[in-house]
């Protein structure tokens, strides 16, 4: 950065200084996970079905989805992420995530509705949006797959 000071007689004194300013791009990273119990069910399912395992991004319709997001650590800047929301695209469901303690770069929450057990098999997108104090919004999409229903697992456990 260069700065010049002008005097009234059209002469100037050149003053040069340099300051390094770290500018971090604002962003968000999101995760969709299973609850502890449904992760146990997934691992048990994989043990019982080694040729048809379920990856961590495969959910049963009706599961509660655990949501977490990391936003940019802006250090001492006054710009901070004030809010993070997550929407299940095409399903009309949006939730706010919490950051505790306030000012943390980690936001957490969950999403569940009583009709989630009727979601058809297929791919779904969770849209994570961070809202920064300077008006900037950043988004990311996390893709998951729904296959089968929680009631399929409940039937298996009830019959065995």
FENURZI-V577728 format. One record per residue. N is the residue number from 1. RES is the residue in one small letter. PHI is phi in radians with two decimals (999 if undefined). D_FIRST is the distance of its C-alpha to the first C-alpha in Angstrom with 2 decimals. Layout:
N;RES;PHI;D_FIRST / N;RES;PHI;D_FIRST
This chain:
1;x;999;0.00 / 2;x;-2.07;3.81 / 3;x;-2.35;6.77 / 4;x;-2.17;10.36 / 5;x;-1.90;13.58 / 6;x;-1.76;16.61 / 7;x;-1.78;20.13 / 8;x;-1.14;23.26 / 9;x;-1.71;24.47 / 10;x;1.22;21.81 / 11;x;-1.55;20.39 / 12;x;-2.45;16.89 / 13;x;-1.92;15.36 / 14;x;-1.39;12.07 / 15;x;-2.04;10.12 / 16;x;-2.11;7.40 / 17;x;-2.51;6.48 / 18;x;-2.31;5.71 / 19;x;-2.39;7.26 / 20;x;-1.58;9.27 / 21;x;-2.05;10.71 / 22;x;-1.46;13.97 / 23;x;-2.00;15.04 / 24;x;-1.74;18.73 / 25;x;-1.16;20.57 / 26;x;-1.34;23.30 / 27;x;-2.92;26.79 / 28;x;-2.64;30.40 / 29;x;-2.17;33.08 / 30;x;-2.11;36.71 / 31;x;-2.39;40.08 / 32;x;-2.11;43.64 / 33;x;-2.24;46.24 / 34;x;-1.47;49.93 / 35;x;-1.15;51.37 / 36;x;-0.99;52.86 / 37;x;-1.12;56.34 / 38;x;-1.30;55.44 / 39;x;-1.18;53.59 / 40;x;-1.07;56.86 / 41;x;-1.05;58.78 / 42;x;-1.12;56.52 / 43;x;-1.16;57.01 / 44;x;-1.09;60.77 / 45;x;-1.04;60.92 / 46;x;-1.11;59.24 / 47;x;-1.15;61.78 / 48;x;-1.37;64.62 / 49;x;-2.31;63.23 / 50;x;-1.12;61.64 / 51;x;-1.66;61.85 / 52;x;-2.45;60.23 / 53;x;-1.30;57.47 / 54;x;-1.92;54.97 / 55;x;-1.34;51.27 / 56;x;-1.12;49.01 / 57;x;-1.65;47.82 / 58;x;-1.86;51.44 / 59;x;-2.08;52.83 / 60;x;-1.52;56.26 / 61;x;-1.01;56.48 / 62;x;1.85;56.78 / 63;x;-1.20;54.55 / 64;x;-1.37;52.11 / 65;x;-1.72;48.62 / 66;x;-1.54;46.34 / 67;x;-2.02;42.73 / 68;x;-2.53;39.58 / 69;x;-2.53;35.88 / 70;x;-1.95;32.72 / 71;x;-1.91;29.54 / 72;x;-1.06;25.97 / 73;x;-1.39;25.37 / 74;x;-1.61;22.25 / 75;x;1.04;22.41 / 76;x;-1.48;21.37 / 77;x;-1.08;19.87 / 78;x;-1.35;21.99 / 79;x;-1.40;22.51 / 80;x;-2.39;25.86 / 81;x;-1.35;28.69 / 82;x;-1.52;31.28 / 83;x;-2.73;34.00 / 84;x;-2.32;35.30 / 85;x;-2.09;38.24 / 86;x;-2.32;40.37 / 87;x;-2.06;42.63 / 88;x;-1.55;45.47 / 89;x;-1.01;44.92 / 90;x;1.46;48.01 / 91;x;-1.97;49.86 / 92;x;1.21;48.61 / 93;x;-2.11;47.63 / 94;x;-2.37;44.33 / 95;x;-2.24;43.74 / 96;x;-1.62;41.04 / 97;x;-1.65;39.98 / 98;x;-1.83;39.65 / 99;x;-2.05;37.06 / 100;x;-2.37;38.73 / 101;x;-1.31;37.44 / 102;x;-1.00;35.30 / 103;x;1.63;31.64 / 104;x;-1.17;32.67 / 105;x;-1.59;31.14 / 106;x;-1.89;34.72 / 107;x;-2.06;36.83 / 108;x;-2.40;40.57 / 109;x;3.10;43.61 / 110;x;-2.63;46.45 / 111;x;-2.41;48.06 / 112;x;-2.78;51.78 / 113;x;-2.37;54.16 / 114;x;-1.08;57.94 / 115;x;-1.59;58.06 / 116;x;-1.08;55.73 / 117;x;-1.22;58.90 / 118;x;-1.77;59.67 / 119;x;-1.11;56.43 / 120;x;-1.25;57.57 / 121;x;-0.96;56.66 / 122;x;2.70;53.47 / 123;x;-1.64;49.70 / 124;x;-2.31;47.64 / 125;x;-2.02;43.96 / 126;x;-1.78;42.33 / 127;x;-1.71;39.19 / 128;x;-1.65;36.77 / 129;x;-2.26;34.26 / 130;x;-1.84;31.60 / 131;x;-1.99;30.44 / 132;x;-1.65;27.11 / 133;x;-1.13;26.47 / 134;x;-1.62;23.71 / 135;x;1.64;26.38 / 136;x;-1.30;25.61 / 137;x;-2.08;28.79 / 138;x;-2.18;29.10 / 139;x;-2.29;32.42 / 140;x;-2.61;34.29 / 141;x;-1.98;37.93 / 142;x;-2.01;40.35 / 143;x;-1.68;43.53 / 144;x;-2.32;46.89 / 145;x;-2.09;50.44 / 146;x;-1.77;53.43 / 147;x;-2.50;56.71 / 148;x;1.23;59.97 / 149;x;-2.17;60.46 / 150;x;-1.02;60.59 / 151;x;-1.23;64.27 / 152;x;-1.13;64.82 / 153;x;-1.25;63.77 / 154;x;-1.05;65.79 / 155;x;-1.09;68.86 / 156;x;-1.07;68.44 / 157;x;-1.21;68.28 / 158;x;-1.26;71.21 / 159;x;-1.57;73.44 / 160;x;-1.99;72.82
